[in-house]
């Protein structure tokens, strides 16, 4: 609050309260020096000029280097790099399918004049379905696995690893369907065969060089009743279903009257193999992990690089 202005004393009179002695009417108090610098020797202007020259040089250099493109490439982003390489691999796999079809047409064209080629064609036809290189269709069972919803409550003792699909879960479904008599199988959008490896790194699945995120979809053609019975009898699937109940992981099984599966487009060459019945590599035993709130255990596969 500002105090009331006091009247100035008459000349020669004693100063009143709050008035400085010896100051007559019109005194406005001590002067305050304005807060600015007087004058300059030109050094500041020279410094600003040098900064502008250097900035202009940098802008010019960047423009010449970029040549209309971005200096910071989007490939610096790991996710973008993975997507680019996955798309490139998919394009090459599609090219492999085209080349195989062209090879078949060329072989058929010259087979008429060669008994040896006709014999090889008959041998190829006998093993083509078993190798999985031909597209197939038929009644199928489709299984979908997914992570727990992020916006729903979870048990207090749940760990982050309890809320995601693991490599062993996908492997358990795949193995159960093969054991149930699956004639052909597809994981995500790729045909899988007996030598296909299901691997997880972080929270993604790597299948034949391509990367996928959940949900994971497995489609198997065969006797649907036998396939469903194999899922029900699988201990690995049973363990996963305990987590479905405790952690709300995703699980869906449905019948498809007529599913179309593409031919296998990967390499058929084996890099590593051993004689059936021969000595196998020693694998450390699985380490059981307690299912929160259930009193049961869920084994962790020690052979995985990093389970999602």
FENSUL-V691596 format. One record per run of one state. SS is the DSSP state (a for helix, b for strand, c for the rest). FROM is the first residue (numbers start at 1). TO is the last residue. If there is no record, write none. Layout:
BEGIN
ss,from,to
SS,FROM,TO
SS,FROM,TO
END
This chain:
BEGIN
ss,from,to
c,1,42
a,43,66
c,67,73
a,74,76
c,77,77
a,78,111
c,112,114
a,115,131
c,132,135
b,136,146
c,147,159
a,160,163
c,164,166
a,167,179
c,180,183
b,184,187
c,188,189
b,190,192
c,193,197
b,198,201
c,202,203
b,204,207
c,208,209
b,210,212
c,213,215
b,216,221
c,222,223
a,224,233
c,234,234
a,235,247
c,248,249
b,250,261
c,262,286
b,287,290
c,291,296
b,297,300
c,301,308
END
